[in-house]
Amino acid sequence: MDEKTILSSTYDNLPLTSTHWGTYRVEAVDGKVTALHPFGADSDPSPIGTGIVDVLDSPARIKMPMVRKSWLEHGPGTATDKRGQEPFVQVSWDEAETLVASELSRVKTDFGNKAIFGGSYGWASAGRFHHAQSQLHRFLNCIGGYTRSVNTYSYAAAEVILPHVLGNFGGMMYGQTSLESVANSTELFVSFGGFPARNCQIASGGTGDHSQVGLMQKARQRGAEFISVSPIRSDMLERVDAEWLAARPGSDTAILLALAHCLLAENLHDTDFLARYSSGFDAFAAYVTGQSDGVPKSAEWAASLSDIPAATIRTLARRMASSRTMLSVSWSLTRQDHGEQPYWAAITLATMLGQIGLPGGGVGFGYGATNSVGMQRQMLNFAALPQGKNAVDDFIPVARISDMLLNPETDFVYDGGRYTYPDIRLVYWAGGNPFHHHQDLQRLVSAWQKPETVIVHEWCWNTLAKHADIILPCTTHLERPDIMLNPRDPFIVMMEQVVPPVGEARNDYDIFANIARHMKVEDSFTEGRDMHAWQEWMYETSRDMAAEKGVALPDLDSLKQKGWVKIDVPDKPHIMIEDFIDDPVVNPLNTASGKIEIVSQTIANFDDDMNCSPHAIWREPSEWLGNADDKFSLHLISNQPQTKLHSQLDHGSHSRAGKINQREPVTMHPDDAAARGLHDGDLVQVFNDRGICLGVLVVSDDVRPDVVQMATGAWLDPMMTADGKLLCKHGNPNVLTHDLGTSKMTQGPAALSCLVEVTKYNDAPPSMTAFDPPEIITR
């Protein structure tokens, strides 16, 4: 959208703010936010952001520093089993800062900095400066370092496998072929895991225009055909009239291998492309044909695993070979047992088709996962808050936090290496909510009792806050100035402070600066700058970086005056690794061979006990419908929610409007409901050996038989059953998911490999307390 065509409205003079779900004009009266209105540049604005209006100053807001009662009275390590159940004592900022500084110093002195875990998962702010993770890591580095986490819950397995196969992760995930190219050139869009429009509402770092759904519609209007391989019909945008292949969850790799088998058997693969741009195809071909293991990965073989007819698989392979095909694999495919395999298999299949590097062809990772994926934009970098150097080498894969806390000083393997879990005494968390992201929450609750101290920055009484020892109340994006400076989005937005902080909330930077003063490292942390000076530094540094790429950004005063700017996007749609395809000798990939590694010799050289195949391979999930029994015969899909981002604003009006009788919906196929005597609107319990959660049944053929769907994001509302099992009254499905790594190599979360059963809940419905604050003691 050109700047001249941006819609004007009666709200154009209102201040701007940016969030992970879009940019808004903010209406406020007498220091209170009354409404958020869509930004004029946004062609498909999300309503999620409006959910903050009614909770900005609600009973769930944390307005003063808080300390858990037993911890305050008796010190670190006291009654850790009462986290999440105990009252909090309201204290002054000076007392809270002194307690935090003293506790950090104690742990550093007695156990070393490796005993401090810097837990943060980003997403707390779309502003470039008030990014809680950056603030936390900079501060902890100033005091000597911390144990960190690597990778993400979104696509950890991809983060490990893509560098081995394509030589790079970030450039492939966010530098892939743009959806402009898809809209202009793709003839057949085959998506494993769908293109869920609900996820296009969000973008890490903020966005000015939700354009991705419109581009998919443009492709369809031009004549592109769409196929969605997923257990859920609505995983694909309804407006593109996709053919739905309702595959058994967890069978994606089998289908991809069978498609490869068909290409090979019918001589439809591009042998010249394979020879020029890839390595190891012969060994993979021997596996697919069954020459190496005696099992041909034929369409008939895959049909028995996937419930997709063999004839359908073969027809799809022929259509892909005869069309300009974009093969899309969703981020969700990585969040299952052996989640690295579907990505590797998809890359291999796309290489066999020989369309990588062509407009609208090849392979894409996570189209529809966020609004940023496939965004047509200038490939720029912007300045971020400098992190300094972490003097501690210890780390864990992000999804292994319970393992770390429960098993200190034990070994683990990851990406071919061997490491040791540190003995964590203090957890410092700012940004994100592990009681949303993590799996097997009963296990996490037990693990959370191990540290002597848990310090948290939070603005509302979510589950993380209730399980803290010290809570430092932080501001929201409406209560502080910032800049939306997202290298994955063409818009830059000045975020104005619209209202004063509620209560005594402070921004993360000021919180850390004051603690740094207590610990005699204030100069190292602030470098003599307040937040305004840092934001000016970040913007002016980013201007210089853009100028080096030939892009002129306005000066800061001009940006402040207008409020936003849109960077011109290139006329030619971006195509992933096009330069490599143009000349693989001059522009090799950063892999061991310089080519697409269908076989990775690096992985082949990993120790045998890591059980890593050197090429994509079918591995049966440990928990799926292929080995279901009568006890748990339904596969649970716990996907991303439509009414919120992760668990953010779950207590807000927009998220609450999507619940049924205050609880999360559970979608089940009519045949499965009938077999269990269940009806639409029933209060049901979804359960397995790990836990129980309650929800309200929605009977729909939107899901395939033997599958139930329950979105993540509900704040945990725990209750212990008589037999000691954790029950979530509200509907958090992560009480059910297993806490096992995707594999020894990738160690990501495997939440989507989960079997459950569903029955009617016949007891009196328990009262909902998820959004209630704990008892607060004032002094």
N, C-alpha and C positions, 0 to 999 in steps of 0.2 A: 504494500500500500504506500503510494507516494504521499509525502507530507501535505501536498496541496489538496489531497482528497480526503484527509482525515476529517471525520465528522465533527461538527461543532454542536454544542448543546448549551443549555442554560447553566450547566455545572462547570463550564470551562475555567471559571475564575476560582474555583475551589482548589485547595491544596491537593497535591498528589501523594500517593503512597504506593509502594510496590510490595507484592507478596509472592510467595511461591505459586499462588493460583491466579495471579494477574495483577494489573495495575488499576487503581481506582482513584476517583475524586472523592474527597472526604468532606462530608457535611457535619459541622459541629455547632452546637448552641450552648453558650455559657460554660465552655470548658468540657462539654460532654459530646461524644460522637453520637450522632443521631442516624446517620445513613452513609453507605458507601455506594457510589454511582460508577458505572462502567467508564473507562477511559475511551475517548473518542476514536482512538486508533484500533481498538480491539474489535475484530469482526465477529468474534464468538465468545463474549465474556463469560467467565465462570461465576456462579452465584456463591461459591464456597466462601469467598472473602467476607461476605456480609455477615457470616456467622459470628464474627467477633463483636459486633455492636452490642449485643445484650449481655455479654460476659466480660466485657472490659473492666467493669467495676461491679462484679457480682459476688455473692458469698464465696464462690470458688476462687476468688482472687487472693493471692498471698501479698499482704500489704506491709509486713514487717519481717525482719529476720526472725527465724524460728530455730529452736533447738529441741530435739527429742528429750523428754523429761528425764529418763534414766541416764542418758548420756550426760546431760548437764549436771545431774546430781552426783554421779559416781565415776564419770570419766570414760575414756575410750574403751570399747569392747564390752560395755555393760549391756546386758539384756538385749543382745542383738536379735534374739528370736522375737522380740516385741516390735521390731520394725514393721510398719504398716498397721499397727494396732494401738499405739500408745499416743497420749496427748503430747502436744508441743508447747513449749514455753516461749513467749514473745520476749525478745531481748533487743537491746539497742544495737545500732550499727557498730559502734566502737567495741562493744563486748563481742559481737559476732566476728568482727575482723580479727580481734585479739585471739579468740578461740581458734580460728582457722589458721592464722599464722603460727600459733604455738603448736598446733597439732601437726602441721606440715613440717615444722622444724624438728619435732620429736621423732617423727617417722624417718626423716632424712638422717638424723643423727644415729638412731638406734638400728635402722635396717637398711639405709641407703635409698637413693632415689628410685631404684628399680622396684621398690615396695609401694610406689605410688602409681596407680592406674589412672591415666587421663582418658576418661570415658566421654566421648562426644560423638554424635552422629550427624552433625550439621543440621540443615533444614530449619534452624531456629530463626533465621532472618534471610530475606532476599537481598538486604543491603550488603554491600561489599565490605564495609568496615565492621558493622555489628554482627559479624559471623561468629557465633559463640565458639565453634571449634577452633577457629584461628586465634581468638582471644585466649582460650584456655591453653592451647599448645604453646603460644608465645610466653605466657606467664610461667608455665611449668618449666620450660627451657631456661628461663631466667633464674630459676632456683635450683638448677642442676639436672633437669631432665625427668623422664617418667617412662613407664612401660606404655607402649602404644598399641593400637590395633591397626591392621591393614585390611584392605578390601571393603566391600559393602554387602549389606544384606540383599540388595537389589540384584546383583549379578556377580557374586564373588567367583563362581566357577569360571565365568567368562574372563574375568580379570587375570586369572592364572593361565588359561589355555590360549587365549588370543596372542600373547607375546610369543609363544612357542610356534604357533601356526602361521600368523601373519606379521609377527615382529613388533607389534605395538597394540596397546589396548585403547588408550584414550583417543588416538587418532582414528581408530576404526569405529569406536562406539559413538563418538560425536563428530567425526569427520567423514561419515559414510555418505553414500550417494544421497543427494537431497531429494525431498519429496517433490520439489519442482521438476526434477528429472523424471521421477515416477509419473507425475501428472502429465508430462509431455510425451513420454516414450514407452512406458511399460504396456505390454499387451496382456500379460498374465501375472497377477500378483498372488503368489502362493504363500500363505502365512501359517506357520506353526505357532499356535498360541494366540492368534488373532491380532486385531488392531483395536484395542478397547478404547472407545472414545472418551470414557470416563477419565482415563489416565492423561489424556491430552489437555485436561484442565490445568495441569501442574507443570512447573519447570523449576528446577533447582537454580537459584540465583535470580528468579523473576522473569517476567516476560511482558512485552507490550501488546502483542497480538496473538491470539490463539488461531493459528492459520492451518494447522495440520489436517483437521477434519475437512476443511474446505478444499484442500489439495487432493485428498482422496476422492471427494465427490467430483472434482474436475477430471481426474483420471477415468472415473466411471462414465461421466458424460461424454468423454472422448471415445469411449468404446472398450476400455480395459476391462478384463474379467477378473473376478476375485474368487479365491478358494480359501476357506478357513478350516484348518485342521485343529480342532479343539473340542473338549468335552462340553463347552458352553457356547450356545448359539450367539449370545450377545457379546462374546469376545470380539466379534467383528462388527464394525460400523454397519448399522442396518441399511443405511442409504446407498450402499454399494451393491446390494443384491447378491451377496456372496453365496456360493455353493458351500454348504456346511458338511464337513466330514467329521462326524462325532466320534473321534478316536478315543480309545481307552486311555485314561491318564497314565503317563509314564512310558508310552509306546512310541514316542516321536522318533527316537533314534532308529528303531526297527523299521519304521516307514521310510525314513531317509535312506537307510541302507538298501531297502528293497527297490526304491526308485533308482539308486545307483546300479543295482543289479540289472534292472531292466534296460537302462541305457547301455550297459556293457554287453548284455546278451543280444541286443538288437542293433549293436554298432552305431548307437546314436551319440556317443561321447565324442568330444573334440580332442583327438589325439595330438594334433599339432599344438593346441593351447596347453595341454597337459605337459608335453615335452618341453615347451619353452618357459613355462611359468611355474611349474611345480616340481616337487621331488618326492619320490617314494610311491608313485601310483601303482607300480607292479605288485608290490607287497600288499597294498590295500585290495587290489583286484583279486589276488589269490585268496584273500579272506572273504570277500563278497561272493565269489563264485563257489566257495567251500573247498577250494583246493588245499588250503592250509589247515582247516579244522574239520572237514567232512560235512559241513552244514551250509548249503547254499542259502544266501540271504535273499531268497526269491520273494515274489509277491505273495505266494501261498504261505510261505514261512511267516511273513509279516502280518498277513491277514489273521492268523491264529493268535497273534499277540495283540493286535490293534483293534480288531472288530471291523476293519475296513476291508471290503471285498478285494480279492486279488485282481479282478478285472478293473476295478476302480484305480488301484495303484498303478497298474500298467498303463491305463489310459492317461493318467496324470503325467507319468514320465514322458509319454509321447507328446503330450500337449506342451510340456515344459521345453522339450527339445525343439519344437517347431515354432515357438513363440519367443518374443523378447520378454524374458521372465525375470521378475524380481522374487527371490526366495527370502522371505522374512522370517526370522526366529525371534520370539519374544523374550524379554528378560526372564519371564516366569519359568521358561524351560530350564534355566540354570538352577532353580530353587527346588530340585528334586534329587533323589539318589543318582549319582553319576551325572550331575548336571553339566559337566564339561563335554559330554559325548554328543548331545544333539548339536551343539555349536560346531564342533569339529566335523561331524558328519555333514552338516549343512554347507560348510565351507568346501568340503570335498565334493559334494554334489554340484555346487555352483561352479567349481573348477572344471568338473567333467562337462558341464554345459557350455563352458568357454565364453561366458558372457560377462565375466567380471571386467570392469573398466569400460563397459559400453553404457550409453545413456539408457537409464531405466532398467538395466539388467544387473545380474550378479547376486550378491547376498547382502542383507541388511540386518542389523542387530537392534531389536527393540523399537521398531517403528510403532508409534502409538503409546510407548511407555511413558514419555513425557513430551511436552510441546517442543522441547529443544532438539529431540532426536530427528534428524533429517531436515533441520532448519537451514534454509538458504541464507547465507550470511558471509560477511568478510571473515576470513580466518585470522582473527586478531587475538592477542593476549593482552590482558589488563593486569595492573599491579594489584597485589593483595597485601594484607598485613604481614610483614616479614615474621617468620617463625623463629629465627635463630637456629642454633644447633642443639639437638638433643644428645646429651652426653651418655644416655642409656641406650644400649643396643637391643634390649629385650623387647619382644613384640608377640602378639598373638593374632591369628586370623580372627576377624571381627566377630564371627559367630561362635567362637570357642570360649566365651567369657565364663560360662558356668564351669566348663572343664578346668579353666585356669584357677578359679576360686576354690573349687572342690578338690583339686589335685595338685597343690603346689609342689614344686621341685620334681615333677615327673616329666618324662620326655613326650614330645609329640613330633610328628613329621608333617611337612608342608612343602609342596613344590620341589620335591627332591632333596630337601634338607632336613636335618634333625636338630631340634631345639628343645629347650626346657621351660616349663611354665614357671614364672617367678612366684614368690610368696608375697601376695599383695596384702598390705595392711591398711591402705587408705585408698578409697575410690573418690575421685573428684570428677563430677559429671556436669557438663554445661552444654545443652543442645541435644535434642533427641530423647527418646523414652524407651529404655530397654524392655520395659514391661509391655510394650507394644511389639517391638521388633523381634524379640527373641522367642525361641521355641521352648516347649515343655516348661511352662511357667512355674509349676510346682517345684521343679528342679532348680529353676532360677531363684525362687524364693528361698530355698534351702541354701543355695550358694551365696545369696546376698547377706546371709547371716555371718559369713566368714570374716569379712574385713572388720577391723576395729572401729573404723570411722567411714561414713559416707557423707560427702559434702555435695550439695546440689544447688545450681542456679535454676530457678523456675519462677514462672509468673502465675501459675494456677495449681490447685490441689489435685494434680493427676496422680497416678499410681507411683511414679518415681518419687515425687515430692513426699508422699506419705511413707515411703520406705527410706527416707534420708535421716541422718542425725543432725545435720546443720543445713538449713535452707536459707539461701541468700536471694531475696526477691528481686527479679529483674524486670526491665521494661519490655513493652511490646513495640512493634514497628511504628505504632501511632504516637509513641511517647518519646521519640528521639529522632534526630535528623540522620540521614544517610544518603547513599547514592546506589541506585540499582545499576551496577556496572558489570554486566554478565557477558563474558566473551562468547557465550553460546546464543546470544540474542542480539538483534540489530538495534534495539532501543536502549537508550541511557535515560534514566529518570532521576530527578532530584526528589528525594523523599523528605517531605517536610515534617517537623514535629507538629502535630495537630493539637494535642492536649497535653497538659502536664502529667507527669507520672502519677499513677494511682498510689495512694498511701505514701510509703517511703521507698518505693521501688527505685532501683538505680540500673543504669546500663552496665553491661558486663565489663566494659573497659574501665569505668570508674571503680567498680567493685575490685577488679584485679589491681588497679593502681594503688588503691588504699591498702590492700593486703601486702602489696609489694613494698610499700613504705614501712609497714611493720617489720618486714623481713629484710630491710636495708638493700633492696634491689629496685627501688622506684626508678632511678635514673636509667637502668638497663631496660626496664619495661616501657617507660614512656618516651625515652630519648628527648625529654623536655617538651613533648607535644601533648596538647589536649585532643579531644576527639575531633574538633573542627580542624585543627592543624593536620592531623593524620588524614582526614578525608581530603583535604586540599592536596596533600602530598600524593595520595593514591591517584587522584584524578589527574594531576599535572604529570605524574610519571606515566600514567596510561596514555595521556595525550602524546607524549614523546614516543611511546612505543607504537602508537597508531601512525604517527607521522613517518616513522621509519618504514612503514608498509604503504606509504602514500595516501593515508587517510587523514584528513584534517578534521579535528574535533573543535567545537567552540571553546573559548576560554570559560573559566568557571563562573564568572559573573554573568556572562551571556546565558549559560546553561541555567543558572539560578533564575534568571529573569523569565525565560520561556518555560522552564520546568522539565523539558524533555528534548531529546533529539533522536532522530532515526538515522543510522548509518546506511548509506546506499549499499545495496546488495549487488553482487556481480550479475551481469546480464546472462552469463553462461552458467547453467546449473552445475553444481559441484558433483563430481563423480569420484568415488572412493578408489584410491591407488591408481588413478589414471596415469600418473607419471611412470609408475612401475610397468604398467601395461605398454606404454609408449616405448620404453627402453629399459628392460630389466637388468641390463648390464650397467648402464649409467645410474639407474635409480633402483638399486636392489632393496628388497625388504630387509628389515633388521632381524632376520632369522639366521640360524646357523648356515643354511645353504644360500641365503639371499633370495629364496623363492618361497612360494606357498608350500608349507610342509605338510603334505598328506601323510607322510611318515616323519616323525621327529626323532632324530638320532639322540638328541639331548634327553628326551623322555625315555628312550630305549635304554639309556645308560643309567637311569635311576636304579637304586637297589631293588632286588627282586621282591623283597617283602613289602615294598610300596605298591605292588600289584598294578602297575601302570602299563597299559598297552601303548605301543609306539604309533598307533593310528586309531581312528574312530572305531569303536567296537560296541556291540550290543552287550549290555550287562543288565541282568534282571534286577529291578529295584527290590530292596529288602521288604518293602511294604507296598503292595499294590493289588489291584483286582486280580492279577494273574496268580496270586497265592492267597487270596482272601478265604476266610472260613466262615462258618455260620455265626460265629461270635461277633465279628466285625466285617460286614459284607458291603459296606458303602465306602466310596472314596471321597474324602473331603477336599474340596478346592477352597482354600482360604486366600482369595485374591484381594486386590486393592479396592478400597471403598469408593463409591461414587460421590458421597456427600462430604468428604473431608480428605485431607492429605495425611496418610498414616493415621495417627490418633489425634492430630492437631484439630482443635475446635470441635472435638466430639461433643463437648457440653454446650456448644453454640446452637442457635436456633435452626440453622440449615441442616446440621447433622441430626438433631433431635427430630426434625420433621420426617426424616427418612426411616426412623425406627417404627416399630409396631408395638403399641402398648409399652413404650419405653425400652424395648429390647430389639436386638438385631434380628433381621429376617434370615431364615434358613430356607433355601430353595431346593425342592425335591421333585423328581419326575412323578407324574400321576400314577404310573404303575407301581412305583416303590411306595408311594403313600397308601395306595389301596391295599397293598400286601401287608401293611402294618396297621391298617385301620385308622390312618391319620387323615385329617381334613385341614383344609385351608384355614388359617387363623389359630390352630392349636398351639398351646404352649408346649414345646418339646424340649427334651434333653438330648444333646448330642454327646456321645461318650465313647471312651475306650479305656484301656488300662492306665493311661496317663492322667486323665481328668474328665471333667464334665463341664459343659456350658449350656445355658438355657437360651432359647431363641423362639421366635414365632414362625410357624410354618407357612411357606408360600408354595403352593402346588403349581408347577409350571413345566411345560415341555421345553423350556429354554435350556434345561440341562438334560444330558443323555441319561438313560437308566443306569442305576448303580452308582450315581454321583450325587452328592449334595454340595451346595455352594453356600459359604458363609464368609462375608467380607471381614477383613481385619480392621482394627482401629477402635473398637469399643474399649473404653477404659476398664481395666480389670476391676471387678467387684467381687472379691473372694469370699467364699464361705466353705468351711471344712465339713465334709460329710461324716457320718458316724464311723465309717470305716477309714477315715483319714485321707480321703481324696479331695483335691482342690476342685471346687465348683465355682464357676463364674456366673453370677446371677444376671449379668448384663449381656454377655455374648461375645467374649474374647476367645476366638478359636485357637489361640496359641497355648491354651491349657491342654490341647489335644495333640499338637504337632510334636514330632520327635526331635530330640536335640542331638542328632548325629550329623557328622560332616558329610558333604556331598561325595567325597572320596578322600583317600589319604593324600592325594596330590592337591586338591583344591580346597578342602576343608570349609566349604561354604554352607549356608543353611539349606536344609532339605525339607522345608515345611510342606511342600506339595506332594510328598510321598507319605500319605496318612490315611489309614483306614479307621472307620468309626461305625457306630450303630446309632439309630435314632428311635426313640420311643416317646409317647406322650408323658408329660410331667403331671402326675396326678395329685401331688401334694399341694398345699396352699402356696400360691406364688410368694416367694420371699420378697421382702421390700428391697427397693433399689437404693443403694447408697454410693454409687460410683462417683457422683458429683458432689457429695456432701463433704465439707471440710472436716478434719479431725477436731477433737476437743482442743481448744486453745486456752492456755493459762496465761493471764496477764499479771505483771508484777508492778 
